[in-house]
């Protein structure tokens, strides 16, 4: 799904050796980490809302 963006250099692989591990201790939860601010930027809020909607 993201291969075209990696090929065009719009996305960069940050952890090339990282692999997903599925085991009985894994919760399967995904976390979004962002810089704390008094007001969340609308772009970040929209992205987080989109992720939450798509991953339900």
N, C-alpha and C positions, 0 to 999 in steps of 0.2 A: 504494500500500500504506500509506503514512503520511499521506495526505491527511486522513483523519478526525482524526488526532491533531494535525495542524497547525491544522485548523479549530477544534478544541476548545481550542487553546492549550496542550495537553500537551507539544507539541514546538514549537520555534521554529527558523525558518530562519536560520542564522548567516551563510552566505555566498551571498546570493541570486544573485549574478552568476557563481558558479563553475560550470563545466561539466566534464564528464568528457572527457578527451582520450585517444584510442586511437591510438597511433602505434608504429612499430617499436622505439622506445627504451623503451616502457612495459613494466614487468615484470608488471603486473596484480596485484601484491601489495597487501595491505591491512595497515595497521599500527594497533595499538592503543596509545595513549599514555595513561599514567596516572601519578599521583604515586607515586614510589618510597617504599616502606615495608618494614620488616623482614618483615612478614607481609602478604600480599595479602588484602584483604577477601574473604570468601566470595562476596559478591554479584558482585564483579568477576571472580573466578575462574570462577564459574558462567557469567557472560556470555561470557567469552573461550572457555570450553569449548564453549558453545552455538554461537558464531560459527564456531569451527574445525570443528565437526561439520557445520554447515549449508553451509559453503563448500568442503568437500572435493570 
